Amino acid sequence: MPTEASTETPTKARRELWSDWLPGEPSPDAQLLTLPDLLQRLRDQGVKIHPHDIRHWQAEGVLPYPVKRWHNAATRAFYPEEAVDVIRYLRQLQAEGYSLAESRWRLRMAAQLLRETGKPLEEIDVDRVVLLTQEAARLLTAATEPARRAAASIQAATEPLRRSMEAVQDFARSYQEQVQKTVQAIVLAREGLIADRVYPHLQDAAHEFSDFIEGNVTRIDVTFVDNHDQQHSLSVPVPPRPDRISKTS
């Protein structure tokens, strides 16, 4: 039995292999086929396929790529036995007028049924399974549609709340900036650490704060550390409508 090759160089996005299409493990007596073996099996069943056809279908994503395994001192490509029936089914679909794009998922369904049931393709009604799968998908979509619409309605209903929360957050950020500037002005002035003539912009901050809070703040409690690493605590009462501070000329 050939062993799986141990050296792979990942370059492009991973391509689908036959092992991706076929669930579970193959039967113990299952054989792996080389490309010449695969083509001979198809000829024995009256299906003539050229190697270029296989490569074209692989490149188009209609068929998966073979599994690479180390065998007889070389890395070789191997196909599962199910590939014979799948390729025969592809020829049948082409004869019935199906495009390659339409055939792809039918071929994958056929491969899975071949592996899961262990029956030959002639005993499997792939078209019926396809129709049942489509109907199940339709019923599932119909069943989940009310939930999808309800989720969309909830999202629409909560959108004003979301915008309101964003507005509150913006207000809070602006409010914090105003408080920070004004507290700095009030605290430093009360502690005698600055002079109005040195930092006149702090009085502007106090004016801005007075306009900003509009009587909504009654007191500011603050703890700060001065330039000498001394900690100070201060409670600053704020009148409902504070008088404007005269600007220093």
Helices and strands as residue ranges (DSSP letters): E 3-4, H 18-21, E 32-33, H 35-44, H 51-59, E 67-71, E 74-80, H 82-95, H 100-117, G 121-123, H 126-190, H 200-213, E 219-225, E 231-237
